[in-house]
């Protein structure tokens, strides 16, 4: 069946986009490798926290959104949007295996006049240097026979104040005509569009957005470690600095960075910069500082236990929050997992509570979320607040637990049995 838009990858980026296009009256087919997701979309059941099943069900029942595992469905679409993961390899280098594999499939079904847009976060040059040659392998020419553009996703899982429609969207094209074609497409479901001169500029824009946050978080993380040495409260210092009405933007320290973008994007840019013999030392240093935070937090847990004459080995640690940020169940690159691994290696008995992650089957853990009762908290030697989820009564945690270490400044009291980062 002919469709307006085909979206390759119906995850946390692709599914919200499909629903928004459907709401705008466009017909969308999602190409998804996971058969369970295909079936869920067919039933109108959302598996993405930012998409309500009612919203998905409405556009599915109206015949505007469907899903399949077959790339042949691309042939009937005017536009193909690629929303696939671009992780790092074990050597912390870009891994485009999933992206290039899908692009070869797209090339097999690409027809004259179609628009292809990459939404995945990646290094500058990916669209032009990697995707374009694959798409042209069948004889069609980019910018002549088909349009090619790059418009990086700007999805912040769990956020409700900025949505697909209300978040300005950056768009760059292989040619001006390619960019204009993509702008026309997105105008149906995005209120504000930001044109840039090229695909490379769009790719670098996305990296800059996230590296800006990474660098500033690294700054306050390093400050938090210094404050611990100096006996100062980093949260007090940051809050006081934030009263300045100009020239300062507050960032919060924590146990490390998680999610798909912030821990990964600095490495994408530093890898690309090496091609130009240009070391991005400032950016790489920020990545190292943030990667070190779980180790620092493990040391802080050990020091807190030592203060009550307990070793890490044999102590029970209850971790509050294992997802990478509050309000979501996303475990990608979560610093909680690294912290738990480090404590387990030191002989601690690990348990956790997370209302968004009912079970944990990663990194060698086979755990289920514990109920956050007074009895469970009292039985732990130390409770570590690693991710501050909404709805968790952190004041009650301070009352019920024998010892608390708070890495998110979520507990409203400090001192006594409550230790802050």
Secondary structure, 3 states (H helix, E strand, C coil): CCEEEEEECCCCCHHHHHHHHHHCCCCEEEECCCHHHHHHHHHCCCCCCCCCHHHHHHHHHCCCEEEECCHHHHHHEEEEEECCCCCECCCCCECCHHHHHHHHHHHHHCCCCCEEEECCCCCCCHHHHHHHHHHHHHCCCECCCEEEEECCCCCCCCCCCCCCCCCCEEEEECCHHHHHHHHHHHCCCCCCEEECCCHHHHHHHHHHHHHHHHHHHHHHHHHHHHHHHHCCCHHHHHHHHCCCCCCCCCCCCCCCCCCCCHHHHHHHHHHHHHCCCCCCHHHHHHHHHHHHHHHHHHHHHHHHHHHCCCCCCCCEEEEECCCCCCCCCCCCCCHHHHHHHHHHHCCCEEEEECCCCCEECCCCCCEECCCCCHHHHHHCCEEEECCCCCCCCHHHHHHHCCCEEECCCCCCCCECCEEEC
